[in-house]
Amino acid sequence: MVERLRARGMAARHTEIAGKLKTGVEAIGGKIAGPGAYRCVSIKLKTGGETWAYPVIGVPTANMMHDVAQRAHKARQSGPYLVYDHTGITESWLMHLSWLDKRIPEVDFLRVSDTVEILSRRAAS
């Protein structure tokens, strides 16, 4: 019973992050093209470009980045985003994530609240 409740909670949290991502993508004229393997999401930008996002629950880690990089490589995806909700994450951990993001170019962290800003820049380039 406890496992069932935990699983439902995890599913609800994933749905919330994916919903916020979808809202942000649509705000810049893009669309979610569909789900992919490993819960990734294909994003079609207004300019015709495509990118991939991997919504994750909890505090992102280097291990998660490595996992996303491997999955993206296998799927021949370039420049995927590891999308997370930064609410409740300590400032020191956020600084660590920023540091990590700068040092691992294969995957970018994306706070779900920054979707519009970051993907707007990507669409413009």
N, C-alpha and C positions, 0 to 999 in steps of 0.2 A: 504494500500500500504506500509506504514511504517512497519507494522508487517510482511508483506511478505519479505521485505528486511532484517529485523532483523533475521527472521527464516532462510533465505538463508545464512546469515553471520554466524550464529551459526552452521549450518550444515557444512559449509566450514571449520570452525575452528575445529570441531570435526573430520572431515575427515582428516585434516592435522595432528592432534595429532595421530589418528589411523594409518595413513600412516607412520609416523616416528616410531611409536611403531613396526609396521610390519617390517620395514627396520632393526631396531635393533635386533629383534627376529631372522630374517633370517640371520643376520650377525654372529650369534653364532650357526647356524645350527638348530634352532628351526623353528616352523611354527605356524601360526595363524590357529587354528583348526576350528574356526567359532564363530559367534556371539552368545550371550546368551541373557537372559532377562535383561532389564534395560541397554542396550547398553554395557554390559560387553563382554569381548573377552576371549575366551579360548586359552591358549598358551601351545603348546606341546613342551617341551624342548628336545634337542638332546638325552639326557640321558633317555628319556622315561617319565620323570616327567611331571606334569601338574600344571599350575597355572592360575590364573584368573586376569584380569586387567580391571579396570573401568576407561576409559579415561574421564576426565572432562574438562570443559571449564572454564577459569577464575582462580581466586585465591581459592585454596582448603580451606575448613573450617572444624572445628570440627564436624559441623552438617553433612557435606558431608561424613566424616569418619564414623560417626554413621550410616548414611544411607547405606553406602557400607557394613559395618559390619552386619547390619540387613539383607540386601539382600543376602550376602554371606552365612550367617547362614541358612536362609530359603532354599537356593539352595544347602546346605551341601558342600560349598566350603571352603577350608582352606587357610589361608595366601594370601588373595587377595591384589592386588596393586591398589591404587588410583593414576592414571597416569595423570600428568599435565605438562604444558609447563611453565617453570619458567621465561621465557623472560619477562622483564618488572615488575616483582614482586620485591618490595623493599627488601633490605638486612635485615631490621628488621622483615619483615613478613617471609622471608625465615628462619631466626633464630627461629621464633615462630613455624613454621611448623616442623623444626627439633626437637624442644622441644616436640611438640605434638606427633610426630611420635615415640619418645622414650617412651612415657607414655601410648600409646594405642597399645597394641601388636596385636590386632585382624586384623588390617589393616596397610599396609605400604604405605607411600608416595613414589612415584617413578617419578623423573624428567624424562621426555621422553628422554632427552639427555643422561641420565645415564643408559638406558635400557641394553646396551651391558655389561657394568661392573656389574651391580646388578644381572641380570639374569644369567650371566656366573658364578657368585659365587653361586647362588641358584642351578644351574645345577651341580656344583662340590660337593655340600654337600649332 
